[in-house]
Amino acid sequence: MLTIVNSPRLPWGAVTTARTPTRNRRAEILEAAAGLFAARGFHGVSIEEIGAAVGISGPALYRHFHGKEALLGEMLLDISGRLREQGARLATTADPDTAEAALDALLTGHIEFALNHPALIRVHERELDNVPEPARRGIRRLQRLYAEEWVTVLTELHPSCPPARLRAATHAVFGLLNSTPRSAGELPPETMAELLRGMARAALATL
């Protein structure tokens, strides 16, 4: 899968006016749109403004996407798929002898995502209902699969805990980690990452 963190690419959500040679045009459009949607809302941004952010005309953007709804759907499908694949990879490539190592890898991966891509988190929170229904179902399915990677690891750590409780705890931790559009900013990234990790660990310790 495409690695979400520690990538040489510009972070999603940054609005640029110059084309980055190492990135394709569709990725540039998605990146610019994420920043604009996060700042002004889906309905507050026009196709022309998205095009201008990457140096193309509004009509030229239709060569890449059918419209704003299709663009938003691909944006959220892409990140949901990447998170799910990252979760599956981290849950299986951590130290096979310890579920604790797998959980640590999942926490690290999600914290890095949350700190690097607050615009995408904000867009998902606010704009999922604007995604066409087929894509919205796909996004939710990918998110359920991602959550189940966590539940599988937590089941190994807490075998007597009911799955429903583990699932609820997983989503509660996601809410904590995905608070970065509001909670991050005043602290250095390393300090914020440490804080999020400690709080997530404390929450999961109640299982």
Disulfide bonds with the S-S distance in Angstrom:
none
